[in-house]
Amino acid sequence: MRENVPPRYPQQFRDEAVRMVIDGPRPISRVAAELGINDSTLRGWVKEHRLAGEDDIEAPGDAKSDRELQLEREVRKLREENAFLKKASAFFAREQG
């Protein structure tokens, strides 16, 4: 392994890290700390994502209340975070092993 070369992260890891920032109330620095990456790295990924115009904004539906929509988004976010953390732990386990 070469010294002073930043680690390369799979695109899926990057995308899911960005999604955690965009969909959640936590600041970039907190998400980066949870994932063990530099906050400036994550900030750059979020900036790239936003410049590419890839933000998904959900429009509220007529049939469901705002509270139902909020709960569905929260459940989806928690499931995504859970899946992401499983993948991240497997990724780092491979790197260390």
N, C-alpha and C positions, 0 to 999 in steps of 0.2 A: 504494500500500500504506500502510495506516495504521500509525503508530508506537505502540508499547506495547500491541499487541494480540497475544496469543499465537497461534501458528499452529494451524490446525485440521487434525487428522489424520483420514484416512478410517477408518471403523469396522473395516475389514479390517486395516489397519495396526495399529490398537490391539489387536485380537483376537490377531493373530499375535505382537505384542510380549509380551502377557500370557502366551501359550502358551510362549514362549521362557523366561520366568521360571519358570513352573509346572513345565514338563517338564524343565528343565535344572538343573544344579548351581550355575550362576552366580548371584551376587547381583544384585539389582535395579540397583544402581549401575553394575555392569559392563555389563549388557545395555543400559541407557540410554545409556551412553557409546558403545557400539558402534553404536547407532542414531542417535546425535546428538540425543537428547532429554533433557530434564531428568529426573533420577531421581525427583523428587517427583511429576512428572506420571505416570510409569510406576507408581510406588507407588500412586497414586490409582486407576489403571486396574486394577491387581491387586486392590486392596481391593474395588472395585466388583464385580469378577468373583467374588471369593470370597463376598461378601455375597449375591450373586444365587444362590449355590449351584450354580455351573456347573462345579465341578471334576469332571473325569472320573477315576475311579480304576479301573484295570484289575484284574480278578481273575485270578489265575493259572489257566491251563487244566490239565486232567488229562493231556492227551496230550503236552505240551511241558515240557521241563525249565525250571527257573528261569533257567538261563544262556541258553537259546534265547529265552525271553521278554525277558530283559534286552537281548540283542543286537537283537531285533526292535524294541524300543522305541527303542534308540539309533539304529538305522538310520532309523526313522521321524522321530525328532527331528532328525537331521542333514539329512534330505531337506526337512523343513519349514523349517529354518533357511536352507537354501540357496535354496529358493523364495522365502522371505520377503526375504532379502537382495537377490535379483534384483528383486523388486517395489519394495523400498525405494529401491534405486539408480535405478530408472526414475522413481519418484515424485519424488525429489530432483532428478533431471536435468531433469524437466519444470518444476519450480519455479524452477530457475536459468536455464533456457533460454528 
